[in-house]
Each structure stands twice: as C-alpha cells, then as structure tokens.
Amino acid sequence: MILSIESSCDDSSIAITKIDDLKLIFHKKISQEAEHSSFGGVVPELAARLHAAALPNILEETKEYLPKLKAIAVTNEPGLSVTLIEGVMMAKALCLSLQIPLLPINHLKGHIYSLFIEQEAHFPLGVLLVSGGHTQILHVKNYDDITLLASTLDDSFGESFDKVAKMLNLGYPGGAVVESYAKNGEDRFNFTLPLRNAKNIAFSYSGLKNQTRLRIESFKDKITQKDKEDICASFQKTAISHIIYQLKKVFKNSDFKDFAVVGGASANEALRKELIELCSKFNITLHTAPFEFCSDNAAMIGRAAIEAYRLKRFADIDDILINPRTVF
C-alpha cells in the first residue's frame, strides 16, 4: 500500500491505496472552509497551523495500515509553500521511521489521475484543468508526457468565482455559492467575452472580474437579491462561454477522441453541461471525475503515486523540494 498526503492549500487529507489492484482502502479529508470564510479567502499562515493540527489526527486513524506500506507519497508542488511543507515534513518523518521510500507528487497530475481512482488510466487524453489556482488545457500522453496547450494570463476560472462571491458578500468558497445564485438568475447584463478577437489560445478573467465589480458598484447600497442572482448568472455564463470559445479553437485543430475536465471548479454543473454539448458536436467522449474527488484530496495523489511507484520515481528525502509555482 501507499500512504498519500495532500496539504497544498486548505484541505488536510490522507489516503491509503493498494498498489496491486488500485483499491482505495482509506481516505479522509478535513476542510478548512469555515475557518477561512470570514476572510473571504485562504490565509496561508492560518492554513498551515490548521494542517499541523489536522494531519496528525488523520494519521492516527491509519495506524493499522502502517506495517503494510511500501512508500509514502506527498504533494510537493504547486501550492502554498507554508502548507506544502506541513505535508512534506510529515512524509519525510514517516519515511525515516518506517524505512520506506518517498514519492513527491505534482498536485496537477493528481487532478488528472482523479479520473482513474480505483481503475487503470487510459491515454492519450485532452484535459481541461479548472481550479482556484489554474485554468489550463493539457494534452496528456502518459504520466511524464504532458503538453500545456493553453493557460490563463491572469486570474483562474475558480479564483474569479471566489472574487465575485467576495464582492457580493456571499461567503467563501465562492464557486458553489455563485453557481447556486446563478441558477435563480438571468443573463441580464451581457458581459463582454474575454479575448474574443485574440488569435492565440489563452484564458483571461481579470477583465470579466472588473466588469462584474463595476456592475456591482453601480447599484451602490440598493442591490437586491434578484440583482445578485442576475449578476451571478451573467458572470457565470460569460466565464463558461470563454472556456467553450477557446476549446472550440483547440478541437478544430486537434484529433482528440477523449477529453476530460478536472479540478475543483470542474464540479460546476453548468460548465459540465456546456462541455457535454461541445464534445458531442466534435464526436469526443467527455470524462469527468466523481464529484467527491474534484476538489483537492489525497485519494487523487495516491492514484498518481501508483504510477510514480511503477516508474520508480523515488526521491531522496534530503533532496525533495517544495515548488509552490510549478506548472506543466
């Protein structure tokens, strides 16, 4: 078995996965959403302290499996440096005490392998990765061969939802609450589609975020519940349309037979609906991760770790580095 640790942001999680049949034996995650909600976003130092308390408590529940472990896997990139180090130091301590090897895992690869928890992976695959920190289109051929086709020039898809929620005082995290407001709203404000005339394939959410801010400010103190719902609906429609518009460019110049959406923001039902329709038009099969594994979790890190273990991608515990800003 492999024990995997995830602490890249504000979710403390540990999982245990069997190497031979990929069975997820144990998985637990403790969210910090309540602690960060009053700040409207993640406070790194607070997140680190909460990890330091939560991870040992989860680890205590895995004691019966420790004699059966063949390796320890841990997210070491990308993420918040002060939270990554909490997981990495625990992983190093476990490796030393149990005398087993260490597997450093890229968090973004973990999201890709969230598609294959308890099953074998199948590639090649096009992937849209949408989260609080990233918006990327990837061409994945195998564990090592991943090509970045497009990324955001500024804010990410998920981050922009958090920012809009904060502007409207809807709480944190913003993705789910903005989506819920949008379900009751109408596309009333006709926000401009980002990068509509750009020839290159990329994403940008700073302009849309600013349009939304100006619209909110135009109501001064007289904004109603209906106004908030319509702002969320207009914002969400444009944010998703931006992704669909850029993906059309990719699909017209690629031969993808399979495409997937992963990451915390991939749980957005409106986005999934639009992707299903788009992929159907191009005769592409769309793959999605189970909702429970869309956000950050150790199960996806453990599944990616199985591939790393098979490839013998072990690291010296003195050499493992934390890379907060690493991307593909």
N, C-alpha and C positions, 0 to 999 in steps of 0.2 A: 504494500500500500504506500501511497504518497500523501503526506500531510501538506496542505497548501494554506498560505496565509495571504490575506488581502487587507491592505491599510493605506491605499493610495490617496484617499480623500476622507470622507466622513462615514464610511461603513466599516466596522470591525467584523471580519469574517474568517472562519477557519473551516476547512473541508478535508475529508479523507476519501480518496478514490482508489479503487483496486486497479492494479496495473494490468492484470491479465484479461479481465472482462469489462473494464471501464465502469464498473458499478460504483455509484456514489453511496458510500457507506455512512457518512456523517456530513452534515452541513448545517452551520448556524451563522446567522448574521445579526449584529446589533447595530441598529441605525442611530445616528446622532441628530436626526432631523429636528426633534423637539428642542434640543439644546442650542441649535444654531438659528432656529426660526425667528427669534426676536431680533437677530442681527441682519436678517434679510439675505444671508449667505453664509458660507463656511468661514469660520475664524480658524486659521491654521493652528495656532498655538493651543486653542481650546480643543480642537480635534485631536491633536497629539496627546494631550492629557487624558482624554476620554479613551483613546486607543490603549494607552498604558494601563488603564483600569479594566477595560473590557476584554482584551485579548487573553490575558492570563485566566480570566474566569471561563472563557470558552474552552481554552486549552485543557482546563481541569476536567472537562466532560469527555475528553478524548483519551484519557489515561489508559484505558483497556486496550487501545489500538497501538500504543507506542512500541511494544516489542515486535510488531509486525511491519513496521515502517522500513522502506528501502531508501527513502530520500525525503528531504524537506524542500518544498517549493515556496517561493515568496515573490510577490510583486516588487520589482526594484526600479521600474520605470514605466511610463512617466507618471507624474503625480506631484503632490505637495511634499517637499523634501522632509519637513518635520514629521509628517505622518508616515511616509515611506520607511523612515529609519526605525520606527517602532516595530514594524513587521520584520524588517531585515535583521534587527538585533535579536529578536525572538528566534528567528530562523537559525541564525548563527549559533545561539546558545543550545538549541535543540540538536543541531548537527554535531557540536562538540560533545555533548553529553551522551548522545546515542551512537556516536561514531559512524554516521551515515553521511552521504554527500548532499550538496546544496545545489538547487536548481533555480537560478534567477529567471523570472518570467516577465516579459513585456506585457503590461496591462492591456494594451490594444490587441495583442494576439489573444489574450484571454477572452476579450469580447468576441473575436472571430470564432473561437472554439466553444463559446456559449451555445452555438448552433449544434454542437455534437456531443453534448453531455450524455453519457451512457450509450454512445454509439460511435462507430468509426467515422472519421472525417472523409469527405469527398471533395475533391478539387479537380479542375480549376473552378474558380468562383469569383464573380464580381461582388463587391461588398460596399454598402453604404454604412459608414460608422457615424452615428449621431449621438452625441453625449453633451454633458455640461462643459467639457473641455475641448472637444474635437468635432469637426464635420469634415469627413473625408470620403472619397471614392477610391477603392482599392481593387487591384487585380491580384488575387491570391492563387498561386500555383501550388504551393506547399508551405510547410512551416517556415522555411527560410526564404522562399522566393515570393516576396510581396512588393508590388509596384504601386506607388502612390500616383493616382491619375488626377486627383483634384483635392484641394483643401480650402479652408476658409482663409480669407485675407485679414480678418479681424475677429469678430465675435463668433462663437459657435452657435449652432441651432439651439441646443439645450440652454446655453447661457442666456440667449436672448429671451427665452421664455421666463427664466428666473428674473431678469431685469424688468420685464414688463410687469410681472407679478409684484415686484417691489414698488414700481411706480404707482400701481393701483392699490397698494397696501393689502394684497391678497395673501401674504404669507410666503413661507419657504418650506419645501422646494416649489418652484413656480410651475413646472411642467404640467403636473396633474391638475392644479387649480385653474390655470389658464385654459386648459383643454375643457374642463367642466363648465367654465363660464362660456366658452365658445359654443358649446352645444346648445345653449339657450339664446345665442345671439345671431345677428345677421351681418352680412358683409356690407356694412353701411358706409365705410369710409374710403374704400377704393385706394389703398396704399399702393405706392409705386413698386413694381417688381425690381429687385436689385439686379444690377449687371445685365439688364435686358439686351443691351446693344453690344456687350463685350464679346469679342471673338474667342477669347480663351475660356477654358472651363474652370470655374472657381466659384467660391461662395463668399458672400459678404452680408453681414447682418447689422452692422453699425448704422447704416443709413435708415434701414427699416425701424430699428430701435429708436432713432431720433425722430422719425416721422410719428411714431407712436407717442413718444414723450410730448411732442408739440401738440398733438391732438388732445392728450390728457390735460395738459396745461390750459388749453383753450376753454375748458369747462370751469376753470377756477375752482371754487368750492361748491359748485352746483351739480357735480357729476352724480348721476343716478345709477341704480343697479342695472337698468337697461343699457345705459351708456357704456358701463363697464363690460357687459356681456357683448355688446356690438364691437367694442374696441378689441376684445379678445378674439372674437370671430374674424374680424378683418385682419388683425395681425396674424393669426394662425393660418388663415387661408393664403396670405401672401408669403409667409415663411415656408409653407409646404410647396406652394407653386414655384418658388425659387428653386427648390430641390428638384422638382419634377422637370422644370425647364432645362436645368443643367444636365440631368440624367438623360434627357432625350438626345442631347448632343453626343453623350458617351455611347448610347445604344446605337445611334446611326453609324458610328464608326468602329463598332466592336462586334464580335461574334459570340457574345455571352449566351450560353444556354441556361445557366443557373445564376441567380443573383440573390443576395441576402441583405437584410437590414439588421444591424446590431447596435448595441449601446443603450444607455439608459433612456434616451429620447425615442428609441425605436418602439417603446410601449405606447406611443401616441397612436390612437386608433384611426384618426383622420389621416395621418401620414401612411399608415399601413393600407388603408383603403385606396388612396391615390396610387401607391406603389403597385398594388394588385392590378389596378386598371392599366397602368402604364406597361407593366411587364406582360400582361395579356396581349396588348397591341403588338408587342415585339416578339411574341411567342417565346417568352422567357419564363422559366419557373422561379417563383419567388419563395425564398426560405426565410423563416423568422425563428428567433429563439423563444422559448416559453417565457411568458411574462415574468415569472419569478426569477429568471436568470438574465433579464435585460439590464438591470442596474448592477453596480459593482458587487461582486460576490466571489468567494473563494472556490466555489464549485467550478467556475469557468477557468480559474487559474490552475486548479487541479487537473482539469481536462487538457489544457495546453501543456501542463507539466508531463503528462503521459508521453506526448510527442517528444518533448525535450529529453525525457528519460530514455526513450528508444534510440534517440540520436546521440546519447551520452553527452549532453551539453551541461556537464557539471562545472561548478566554479569553485575555485579556492576561496575559502571563507575569508581570507585576508585580502583578496583581490576584488570581491564583489563591490560594484559601485552603484550609487544611487544617482539616477539620471532624471531629474524632475521634468525636463522639457524634451525628452527623446520622442521622435516621431519616426514614421517609416520613411 
